[in-house]
Amino acid sequence: MSIRFIGFLLSICMCLSLTGCWDIKDIQDSNYLTALGIDYADSKYIVYAQALNFSNVAKQEGGKPRGGAPIWVVRGQGSTVYTAINSMYKAMHLQPIWDHVTAIVFTKQALEQDVWKQMDAFLRYHEIRYTPWVFGTQVAVDQLFTIKALFSVSPKTVVLHNPTTIYKQISQIPPLKLQKYMMRIEEPGMTLLLPSLTINDEVWEVDNKPSKQYQLTGAFAVYNKRMQAFFQDKDLMGYRWIAKETAQTPLLLTSEHGTEASIYMKHTKARIQVEVKDRHIHARITVKVTGIIYENTVNLIEEELIAHAEEEITKQIKETYEQAFKKGVDIYSLKHHVYRYQNSLWKQANQGKDLELDSSLEDVQVKVQIDNAEMARPREELSKTIL
């Protein structure tokens, strides 16, 4: 057998051994799921999935977005979350891709059930990662999933899929990823605050017509894997001074004459210390925060601004605690501090079940520092220039 013929046979064998891309699929031949919603009604779980056509989500050359990317919502129902998800497959004509899920939304009715059992079901899908954002809502999920993005940009840029942008501008309830959600929900004595997502049609207009957009309002308190209560924004004003994730948040200083000053607070640092006496938890909260003056309408001096700001922050921290106490919620997770730092007392109190909170916070210390007044020149110099 000639050497040339043997080389020919070897080349054919090598070509046959190559895997190639024979089973490759075009982008339009798959069903890309981007958000999941879980509801509960009539003793059944209802699961919603948002699907996007990624060929329409992509941008054109030059950075101009394609207009009007369509959004589809598929619905399944079953006695468990797993069976509800499986029921959706019957109506899917394209292979579903779960890798792009970046948001999970629970309705209030779903949060009233055992949240852990619901999470266990779809986390067994190996394609779903621990990186999606998690929200609660009191709005119908199918309506929530069909909100169009402003300026016809990609639907992946909205608050549902990217809540950090707005949080960096004005911080109140920290966005929560699935990884932290799963970690904190298992922590003994910890109260988890789940941001509440709703629809607002009173802010934006398109061609003189109301435009529905996402808005974060309030939060659901989850304890021991079930929802305890829902809080509106006004009841959680003190929580932002305790949260480690706070980026910047406005503080309005008011009096009987109206708003006196506006300060944007940054670099919040809080410390919580607990002491247990006769199974009652006594807490001491220390907060340090720096701020920038954005408005000073009555020309308060720095010492007056600092004193007023410290008084207002202290008031907000106490009022939030008291509002939560009335609903039986440990809003600052004081019981978790006992578990973590005084574990022997936690065990003596029947794994924390016998621990009680005080009805109010007495020991709250706030230290405010003003960095600058956000003015290029002193007010007197600006007045002379204008005159």
Secondary structure, DSSP 4 states (H G I P E B T S, - for coil): --HHHHHHHHHHHHHHH--TTTT---GGGEEEEEEEEEEEETTEEEEEEEEE-HHHHSBPGGGPBPS---EEEEEEEESSHHHHHHHHGGG--SEEE-TT--EEEEEHHHHTS-HHHHHHHHTTSTT--S-SEEEEESS-HHHHTTPPPGGG--GGGSTTT-THHHHHHS-SSPP-BHHHHHHHHHSTTPPEEEEEEEEEEEEEEETTEEEEEEEEEEEEEEETTEEEEEE-GGGGTTGGGT-TT--EEEEEEEETTEEEEEEEEEEEEEEEEEEEETTEEEEEEEEEEEEEEEEETT---HHHHHHHHHHHHHHHHHHHHHHHHHTT--TT-HHHHHHHH-HHHHHHTTTTTT-EE-SS--EEEEEEEEEE-S-SS-HHHHHHHH-
